[in-house]
Amino acid sequence: MSHETIEYENLGKLNKQFFNEYREEFSKVLEGGRYILGNCVKKFEQEFAQYCGTQYCVGVANGLDALMLALKTWNFNEGDEVIVPSNTYIATILAIINNNMKPILVEPDLATYNIDPSKIEEKITPRTKAIMPVHLYGKLCDMESINSIAKKHNLMVVEDCAQAHGASYKGTRAGNFGDFGAFSFYPTKNLGALGDAWALTCNDETFKTQISILRNYGSEVKYYNEVVGYNSRLDEFLAAYLSVKLKYLEAINEHKRSLSSVYLMWLKDDFIKPAIHPDYYDVYHIFNIRHPKRNELREYLLKNNVKTEIHYPVAPNKQKAMKWILDTQPSPIAEEIHQTTLSLPISYFHTKDDIAQVIETMNKF
Ligand SMILES: Cc1ncc(COP(=O)(O)O)c(C=O)c1O
C-alpha cells in the first residue's frame, strides 16, 4: 500500500474528469454572447428542480443571499425569531441576523448532529416565525417532526440543504420538505460549481416568482421595479458548468457512500462514527467522527500523511461576532461536538485504497 499524503480535498483533482466538458460549455456561452440570466441558468434551474423532485428552482448568487431571500418572502418584522440549530455553519445564522431577525438556538441530537425536534417547542414564543433546519454533513433532519411543529405554530420552514444534494428520507430528496430548500454549490460541495453559486427550490409558484424578482433588482420586466430587490443572479457560466456536473451527482454521491461504508466497517469503535438508518440516504458531504482527543488525533494523522478538517472548530455561540446576540444562549451539546469532531477525507477523487490508508493509520492511534 502506498503511503503518499492523503489530502483532505483537492478541487483540481476532483474536477479533472469534467474539464473537457467544462471547456466546451465555456466556449458555447462565450460565443453565445449572453452572460447574465440566459438559457444556461434556465436549463440548470429546470434540471435541478427535476433532480430534487421539486416543481421550481431559482438560481441565486451565493448562500447568504439564498437563505436571506427565502426569509424575505414572508415579510417578517424586525426582532421576529427564527429557530436554528446551535451547531450550524455561521451562514444560516447570518442570514437571520442580516434580516434583522433573532436567531434562537436549538441544540442538535448528538446521534445525528441535526436539530433535535424534541427541543424545538420549548423555544417557541409569540415572536417565532420560522425554523431553519440544516441537513448537516449530508443527512436529512427529522423533517416529519419538524414540519408537524411548524404546521401547529404556523411557522415558515427553510431547509439549509448546503450539504445535502440528493440526500433523502424514505425516497424524498432534500429541498422538498420546507417552504424552500436552499442549496450551496460552493466548489467543495457534492454538487460544486467553479465559484460561488446557490439555488432555492420550492413547490409554490408565488414563492418562485418572488425569488426570481428579488434576485434581479425587484424587477420581472426589465426597467420596471416592483419591489426593493437585490442583485443576486446565478452566473451564466457557472450554471453551464453545474449542468455538466449534475449529470454525475448520482455517481459522486454513490462514490462517497461507498467510501463511507469502508470507514463504517473498518474504523475501530474508539471513534464515534456517523449513525446510519435504512430510511435515510446520506450523501456524506462530510464524513465526521468524534474523539475526546480530537486535537491530538489530528496532529498524529498529519504527521502520518493524512490531512483532515474540522467542521467546525468554534460553536456559533462562541464566535466573537455573535457574542452580542448568542452569548445568552448556552449550547453545551454543540460545544461538545465542536471540540470533538473531525472530518476525514472523502472526496470524489479518493479511492478505497486511500481510505484504507486513513483507517490503518487511525486504528493505530
Ligand atoms: C450548512 C451551510 N449553510 C450555508 C453555507 C454557506 O454556503 P456558501 O459558502 O456557499 O455561501 C454553508 C457552506 O459551507 C453550509 O455548510
The ligand as a Gaussian input file, in Angstrom:
#p B3LYP/6-31G(d) Opt

LIG

0 1
 C      -24.882000      24.422000       6.244000
 C      -24.319000      25.548000       5.417000
 N      -25.062000      26.641000       5.190000
 C      -24.605000      27.662000       4.458000
 C      -23.350000      27.630000       3.875000
 C      -22.845000      28.797000       3.078000
 O      -22.520000      28.426000       1.796000
 P      -21.709000      29.345000       0.778000
 O      -20.317000      29.419000       1.328000
 O      -21.820000      28.612000      -0.489000
 O      -22.360000      30.668000       0.751000
 C      -22.554000      26.509000       4.068000
 C      -21.206000      26.453000       3.465000
 O      -20.362000      25.677000       3.784000
 C      -23.041000      25.436000       4.857000
 O      -22.299000      24.344000       5.063000

